[in-house]
Amino acid sequence: MRKISKRSAVVLGAAGVVVVAGVAYAAWTSTGAGSGSVTSTTSQDSVISSTDTGTALYPGASTTFTVKITNPNDYSVAVNSISAGSSNLVNGCAAGTVTSAAVTNPGTIAGKGEATFTLTATMAPTATDACKGQIFTLPLTATLSSNA
């Protein structure tokens, strides 16, 4: 048998250490691939309710009144508009005798919050005696969008 020189033994030993270290390093590395997922909520309709009826109307007069919009969503919403309102037939008082103008961009409402908005109602100058002492309901619709 042939003897390995001291120098060859050192070189072979060092090379062996490098090979073992490379194998050990390779054994501990990895990569991964895949995906994550999230879900989105659904929107809930807001509710408009009357909070103040203003002063009593008479033919040709106007008054301000307030409505409250409640936002049941977890996120804030921008109130883009509140529709015009027009009264229905009330005990012989003609439909459309009391109206309110549309309002655009009146404000925002925090998530799970509420806000009050002021509108103006006007009684037609042609209102008849049948309109005396009546309560007029003005159907309103608010258009809202997420305020991101």
Short mmCIF file of the C-alpha atoms (twelve columns), coordinates in Angstrom:
data_MODEL
# 
_entry.id   MODEL 
# 
loop_
_atom_site.group_PDB 
_atom_site.id 
_atom_site.type_symbol 
_atom_site.label_atom_id 
_atom_site.label_alt_id 
_atom_site.label_comp_id 
_atom_site.label_asym_id 
_atom_site.label_seq_id 
_atom_site.Cartn_x 
_atom_site.Cartn_y 
_atom_site.Cartn_z 
_atom_site.pdbx_PDB_model_num 
ATOM 1   C CA . MET A 1   0.000    0.000  0.000  1 
ATOM 2   C CA . ARG A 2   0.976    3.460  -0.639 1 
ATOM 3   C CA . LYS A 3   1.262    6.046  2.088  1 
ATOM 4   C CA . ILE A 4   -0.480   9.380  1.776  1 
ATOM 5   C CA . SER A 5   1.718    12.328 2.387  1 
ATOM 6   C CA . LYS A 6   0.913    14.687 5.152  1 
ATOM 7   C CA . ARG A 7   0.186    17.430 2.679  1 
ATOM 8   C CA . SER A 8   -2.250   15.268 0.682  1 
ATOM 9   C CA . ALA A 9   -4.001   14.203 3.862  1 
ATOM 10  C CA . VAL A 10  -4.579   17.847 4.847  1 
ATOM 11  C CA . VAL A 11  -5.890   18.712 1.376  1 
ATOM 12  C CA . LEU A 12  -8.185   15.669 1.297  1 
ATOM 13  C CA . GLY A 13  -9.387   16.371 4.819  1 
ATOM 14  C CA . ALA A 14  -10.185  20.020 3.999  1 
ATOM 15  C CA . ALA A 15  -12.017  18.975 0.840  1 
ATOM 16  C CA . GLY A 16  -14.030  16.462 2.867  1 
ATOM 17  C CA . VAL A 17  -15.017  19.122 5.380  1 
ATOM 18  C CA . VAL A 18  -16.205  21.411 2.534  1 
ATOM 19  C CA . VAL A 19  -18.231  18.571 0.983  1 
ATOM 20  C CA . VAL A 20  -19.843  17.663 4.321  1 
ATOM 21  C CA . ALA A 21  -20.602  21.336 5.074  1 
ATOM 22  C CA . GLY A 22  -22.163  21.750 1.624  1 
ATOM 23  C CA . VAL A 23  -24.354  18.693 2.161  1 
ATOM 24  C CA . ALA A 24  -25.341  19.913 5.621  1 
ATOM 25  C CA . TYR A 25  -26.179  23.388 4.280  1 
ATOM 26  C CA . ALA A 26  -28.221  21.936 1.439  1 
ATOM 27  C CA . ALA A 27  -30.132  19.758 3.852  1 
ATOM 28  C CA . TRP A 28  -31.399  22.819 5.784  1 
ATOM 29  C CA . THR A 29  -32.576  25.141 3.013  1 
ATOM 30  C CA . SER A 30  -35.938  25.075 1.359  1 
ATOM 31  C CA . THR A 31  -38.429  27.224 -0.505 1 
ATOM 32  C CA . GLY A 32  -42.182  27.168 -0.579 1 
ATOM 33  C CA . ALA A 33  -45.000  28.289 -2.806 1 
ATOM 34  C CA . GLY A 34  -48.746  28.488 -2.370 1 
ATOM 35  C CA . SER A 35  -51.397  31.089 -1.754 1 
ATOM 36  C CA . GLY A 36  -53.317  32.850 0.993  1 
ATOM 37  C CA . SER A 37  -56.939  33.839 0.999  1 
ATOM 38  C CA . VAL A 38  -59.162  36.521 2.503  1 
ATOM 39  C CA . THR A 39  -62.861  37.257 2.326  1 
ATOM 40  C CA . SER A 40  -64.865  40.441 1.881  1 
ATOM 41  C CA . THR A 41  -67.912  41.543 3.793  1 
ATOM 42  C CA . THR A 42  -71.270  42.394 2.293  1 
ATOM 43  C CA . SER A 43  -72.889  45.794 2.525  1 
ATOM 44  C CA . GLN A 44  -75.957  46.452 4.623  1 
ATOM 45  C CA . ASP A 45  -78.498  49.118 3.719  1 
ATOM 46  C CA . SER A 46  -78.543  52.258 5.813  1 
ATOM 47  C CA . VAL A 47  -81.727  53.537 7.435  1 
ATOM 48  C CA . ILE A 48  -83.164  57.058 7.176  1 
ATOM 49  C CA . SER A 49  -85.413  58.320 9.977  1 
ATOM 50  C CA . SER A 50  -86.945  61.678 10.833 1 
ATOM 51  C CA . THR A 51  -85.532  63.478 13.867 1 
ATOM 52  C CA . ASP A 52  -87.162  66.942 13.645 1 
ATOM 53  C CA . THR A 53  -90.189  68.154 11.691 1 
ATOM 54  C CA . GLY A 54  -89.235  71.835 11.627 1 
ATOM 55  C CA . THR A 55  -91.782  74.625 11.940 1 
ATOM 56  C CA . ALA A 56  -95.382  74.242 10.745 1 
ATOM 57  C CA . LEU A 57  -95.921  74.838 7.046  1 
ATOM 58  C CA . TYR A 58  -98.564  76.927 5.277  1 
ATOM 59  C CA . PRO A 59  -99.107  77.528 1.531  1 
ATOM 60  C CA . GLY A 60  -95.892  78.799 -0.067 1 
ATOM 61  C CA . ALA A 61  -93.787  78.428 3.123  1 
ATOM 62  C CA . SER A 62  -90.561  76.483 3.613  1 
ATOM 63  C CA . THR A 63  -88.998  74.920 6.697  1 
ATOM 64  C CA . THR A 64  -85.918  72.928 7.481  1 
ATOM 65  C CA . PHE A 65  -86.187  69.460 8.972  1 
ATOM 66  C CA . THR A 66  -83.600  66.891 9.943  1 
ATOM 67  C CA . VAL A 67  -83.151  63.238 9.140  1 
ATOM 68  C CA . LYS A 68  -80.775  60.738 10.682 1 
ATOM 69  C CA . ILE A 69  -78.988  58.164 8.555  1 
ATOM 70  C CA . THR A 70  -77.678  55.115 10.395 1 
ATOM 71  C CA . ASN A 71  -74.751  53.189 8.903  1 
ATOM 72  C CA . PRO A 72  -74.852  49.521 10.050 1 
ATOM 73  C CA . ASN A 73  -71.620  48.646 8.209  1 
ATOM 74  C CA . ASP A 74  -68.195  48.187 9.805  1 
ATOM 75  C CA . TYR A 75  -66.689  50.729 7.401  1 
ATOM 76  C CA . SER A 76  -67.326  54.445 6.945  1 
ATOM 77  C CA . VAL A 77  -69.517  55.605 4.089  1 
ATOM 78  C CA . ALA A 78  -69.785  58.772 2.041  1 
ATOM 79  C CA . VAL A 79  -73.335  60.019 1.636  1 
ATOM 80  C CA . ASN A 80  -73.299  60.858 -2.067 1 
ATOM 81  C CA . SER A 81  -76.858  62.153 -2.200 1 
ATOM 82  C CA . ILE A 82  -80.244  62.247 -0.536 1 
ATOM 83  C CA . SER A 83  -83.083  62.171 -3.039 1 
ATOM 84  C CA . ALA A 84  -85.801  64.773 -3.438 1 
ATOM 85  C CA . GLY A 85  -88.953  63.950 -1.505 1 
ATOM 86  C CA . SER A 86  -92.597  64.417 -2.400 1 
ATOM 87  C CA . SER A 87  -95.554  63.857 -0.107 1 
ATOM 88  C CA . ASN A 88  -98.229  61.277 -0.819 1 
ATOM 89  C CA . LEU A 89  -101.998 61.924 -0.749 1 
ATOM 90  C CA . VAL A 90  -102.867 62.746 2.878  1 
ATOM 91  C CA . ASN A 91  -106.556 62.852 3.903  1 
ATOM 92  C CA . GLY A 92  -107.630 64.755 0.773  1 
ATOM 93  C CA . CYS A 93  -104.482 66.894 0.548  1 
ATOM 94  C CA . ALA A 94  -103.037 66.259 -2.918 1 
ATOM 95  C CA . ALA A 95  -99.883  64.210 -3.436 1 
ATOM 96  C CA . GLY A 96  -96.851  66.387 -4.036 1 
ATOM 97  C CA . THR A 97  -98.170  69.297 -1.935 1 
ATOM 98  C CA . VAL A 98  -95.000  69.200 0.181  1 
ATOM 99  C CA . THR A 99  -91.620  68.594 -1.432 1 
ATOM 100 C CA . SER A 100 -87.945  68.650 -0.513 1 
ATOM 101 C CA . ALA A 101 -85.021  69.224 -2.834 1 
ATOM 102 C CA . ALA A 102 -82.283  66.667 -3.417 1 
ATOM 103 C CA . VAL A 103 -79.015  67.143 -1.561 1 
ATOM 104 C CA . THR A 104 -75.634  66.109 -2.990 1 
ATOM 105 C CA . ASN A 105 -72.507  65.184 -1.031 1 
ATOM 106 C CA . PRO A 106 -73.858  66.082 2.402  1 
ATOM 107 C CA . GLY A 107 -71.144  64.245 4.366  1 
ATOM 108 C CA . THR A 108 -69.774  60.973 5.718  1 
ATOM 109 C CA . ILE A 109 -70.803  58.508 8.399  1 
ATOM 110 C CA . ALA A 110 -68.368  56.418 10.449 1 
ATOM 111 C CA . GLY A 111 -68.679  52.646 10.546 1 
ATOM 112 C CA . LYS A 112 -71.508  51.590 12.899 1 
ATOM 113 C CA . GLY A 113 -72.311  55.308 13.242 1 
ATOM 114 C CA . GLU A 114 -75.030  57.766 12.411 1 
ATOM 115 C CA . ALA A 115 -75.248  61.350 11.190 1 
ATOM 116 C CA . THR A 116 -77.939  63.995 11.015 1 
ATOM 117 C CA . PHE A 117 -78.609  65.989 7.846  1 
ATOM 118 C CA . THR A 118 -80.739  69.098 7.354  1 
ATOM 119 C CA . LEU A 119 -83.145  69.284 4.420  1 
ATOM 120 C CA . THR A 120 -85.628  71.954 3.302  1 
ATOM 121 C CA . ALA A 121 -89.326  71.230 2.735  1 
ATOM 122 C CA . THR A 122 -91.716  73.551 0.909  1 
ATOM 123 C CA . MET A 123 -95.515  73.542 0.796  1 
ATOM 124 C CA . ALA A 124 -97.029  74.386 -2.582 1 
ATOM 125 C CA . PRO A 125 -98.771  77.767 -2.719 1 
ATOM 126 C CA . THR A 126 -101.849 75.952 -4.081 1 
ATOM 127 C CA . ALA A 127 -102.343 73.818 -0.936 1 
ATOM 128 C CA . THR A 128 -106.038 73.459 -0.078 1 
ATOM 129 C CA . ASP A 129 -107.854 73.451 3.266  1 
ATOM 130 C CA . ALA A 130 -107.528 69.650 3.276  1 
ATOM 131 C CA . CYS A 131 -103.797 70.180 3.970  1 
ATOM 132 C CA . LYS A 132 -104.381 71.924 7.321  1 
ATOM 133 C CA . GLY A 133 -103.083 70.089 10.388 1 
ATOM 134 C CA . GLN A 134 -101.623 67.166 8.425  1 
ATOM 135 C CA . ILE A 135 -98.391  65.249 8.905  1 
ATOM 136 C CA . PHE A 136 -96.528  64.877 5.620  1 
ATOM 137 C CA . THR A 137 -94.138  62.004 5.086  1 
ATOM 138 C CA . LEU A 138 -91.535  62.507 2.381  1 
ATOM 139 C CA . PRO A 139 -90.057  59.227 1.098  1 
ATOM 140 C CA . LEU A 140 -86.296  59.669 0.754  1 
ATOM 141 C CA . THR A 141 -83.456  57.576 -0.587 1 
ATOM 142 C CA . ALA A 142 -79.797  58.016 0.256  1 
ATOM 143 C CA . THR A 143 -77.038  56.890 -2.077 1 
ATOM 144 C CA . LEU A 144 -73.905  55.884 -0.175 1 
ATOM 145 C CA . SER A 145 -70.509  54.445 -1.038 1 
ATOM 146 C CA . SER A 146 -67.608  53.102 0.975  1 
ATOM 147 C CA . ASN A 147 -65.377  55.944 2.082  1 
ATOM 148 C CA . ALA A 148 -61.992  54.345 1.459  1 
# 
